[in-house]
Amino acid sequence: MEKEEEIEECSTACFHLVSAFLACEPPDFVISFARDFGGGFITERVQSFLWNECINKSDVKCNLPYLKRFLKKLIVEIESNGDVVLDELYEKYIFCLASVKDDDLAKGNTRMLRRFSFLFPKDCSQASSCQIFRKLEVALQCSLNMLEGDTGCSIWPSSLFLSEFVLSFPEVFSSKSCLEVGSGVGLVGVCLAQANCSKVTLTDGNLSTLANMKLNLELNQQATDVLGHTRQPNTVQCLHLPWASATENELRELMPDIILGADVIYDPLCLPHLVRVLKILLKREHLNLHLNNGSKDCPPDRRCFKSKETSSAGDLDVYVRKEKIYGNPHADHLSPGLGQRPVAYIASVIRSIDTFNCFLSLAERENLIVSDITETMKPLDLLPYVKSYQRSSVRMFKISYL
Ligand SMILES: C[S@@+](CC[C@H](N)C(=O)[O-])C[C@H]1O[C@@H](n2cnc3c(N)ncnc32)[C@H](O)[C@@H]1O
């Protein structure tokens, strides 16, 4: 169940340890949090804490393979320091050994339940130093096999980043109709449901991914959003939307204000279809546009130019439109408003520069403007304990129709 809790006093180390364990982070990372919590050692007090707050709270059958790996590493770590291991930990490990068959794991369709806690700092302007005062927990059934469901049954780094983005700037999405392409496990949709959107539609082209996504949405039904508004049940819808076969009429009927996507730019064969879908969703010809009088030039309040972009993902030979933002940088992104064109926010890890450049040239051909807003709209670090996720590898692009 999705939970939102007011948090009073708890050390950051304790939060990080529990959150990392419940999110099924790699055992080595969790063990290093346990060591931090114990001042360098996994003392008996730390072991009791692990037993009560972590192991007992994630006692679901599908997580036994993870628990088995975790306990094995933990016991080796404690024994190698010459410390005493609690009996409960040995007994649980023996139980896991008897219950988990390695054959099951080899079949490749093993699922586990990961609980991601978004930890909100007290004062958002000082995310790094501030005390945590609220958390939003999202439970997600994921596959251990990254390729299951056409890669959609596991969580990719860009969806963690895009979720932090949605929760950091809920005003961008509030009262907007939002549609995500290639939604995978549905994490972004659960976060959008927290942002008081008028409508949230999650889509994917793979049917087993879609079934898993629906299950995750049911797991995370919650009555109120992050702003305290009462939510209608089932505000999030799931839709089968394969990019290659989605018709223009079908796409036009969806009419989202904001389109989102995470880690969807990776397969060169799919890119023409993805760009076509984005173009149809972003181009609303029938709207009486206030923007720019339909001119192809930049709006007068912005200067834009093509420039060679160098990003933290490496030296990228990509050409993107740079935005100069005046006034309140966020106001510029409170889009779209009445009569404005839709925009897309696409988070992406650029694994192949050729594939990404291919996306950019297809987008340019379709009159789509791609702006890198990674530096101008930085989300809060709400998942500081997820060490398996490299935030700096994710870029955020805002796309609109010229
Ligand atoms: C790498 S996964 C990313 C999933 C999720 N957005 C995330 O970041 O965790 C790519 C997603 O795009 C979907 N996808 C890939 N090709 C597609 C296509 N041609 N039509 C629709 N969805 C597609 C996959 O099913 C998968 O869910």
The ligand as an SDF file (V2000), in Angstrom:
LIG
                    3D

 27 29  0  0  0  0  0  0  0  0999 V2000
   13.2020    0.7710  -20.9520 C   0  0  0  0  0  0  0  0  0  0  0  0
   11.5080    0.5590  -20.6150 S   0  0  0  0  0  0  0  0  0  0  0  0
   11.1340    1.9680  -19.6220 C   0  0  0  0  0  0  0  0  0  0  0  0
    9.9460    1.7240  -18.7560 C   0  0  0  0  0  0  0  0  0  0  0  0
    9.6150    2.8740  -17.7920 C   0  0  0  0  0  0  0  0  0  0  0  0
    9.2770    4.0720  -18.5100 N   0  0  0  0  0  0  0  0  0  0  0  0
   10.7670    3.1380  -16.8740 C   0  0  0  0  0  0  0  0  0  0  0  0
   11.5240    4.1080  -17.1130 O   0  0  0  0  0  0  0  0  0  0  0  0
   10.9590    2.3880  -15.9000 O   0  0  0  0  0  0  0  0  0  0  0  0
   10.7350    0.9810  -22.1670 C   0  0  0  0  0  0  0  0  0  0  0  0
    9.2200    0.9090  -22.1500 C   0  0  0  0  0  0  0  0  0  0  0  0
    8.7230    1.3080  -23.4130 O   0  0  0  0  0  0  0  0  0  0  0  0
    7.7870    0.3530  -23.8820 C   0  0  0  0  0  0  0  0  0  0  0  0
    7.8870    0.2960  -25.3530 N   0  0  0  0  0  0  0  0  0  0  0  0
    8.9720   -0.0540  -26.0710 C   0  0  0  0  0  0  0  0  0  0  0  0
    8.6980   -0.0390  -27.3780 N   0  0  0  0  0  0  0  0  0  0  0  0
    7.3940    0.3580  -27.4860 C   0  0  0  0  0  0  0  0  0  0  0  0
    6.5220    0.5680  -28.5790 C   0  0  0  0  0  0  0  0  0  0  0  0
    6.9380    0.3810  -29.8380 N   0  0  0  0  0  0  0  0  0  0  0  0
    5.2530    0.9530  -28.3170 N   0  0  0  0  0  0  0  0  0  0  0  0
    4.8430    1.1780  -27.0440 C   0  0  0  0  0  0  0  0  0  0  0  0
    5.6180    0.9640  -25.9690 N   0  0  0  0  0  0  0  0  0  0  0  0
    6.8820    0.5590  -26.1800 C   0  0  0  0  0  0  0  0  0  0  0  0
    8.2150   -0.9660  -23.2530 C   0  0  0  0  0  0  0  0  0  0  0  0
    7.1410   -1.8910  -23.1790 O   0  0  0  0  0  0  0  0  0  0  0  0
    8.6900   -0.4880  -21.9040 C   0  0  0  0  0  0  0  0  0  0  0  0
    7.6540   -0.4370  -20.9740 O   0  0  0  0  0  0  0  0  0  0  0  0
  1  2  1  0
  2  3  1  0
  2 10  1  0
  3  4  1  0
  4  5  1  0
  5  6  1  0
  5  7  1  0
  7  8  2  0
  7  9  1  0
 10 11  1  0
 11 12  1  0
 11 26  1  0
 12 13  1  0
 13 14  1  0
 13 24  1  0
 14 15  1  0
 14 23  1  0
 15 16  2  0
 16 17  1  0
 17 18  1  0
 17 23  2  0
 18 19  1  0
 18 20  2  0
 20 21  1  0
 21 22  2  0
 22 23  1  0
 24 25  1  0
 24 26  1  0
 26 27  1  0
M  CHG  2   2   1   9  -1
M  END
$$$$
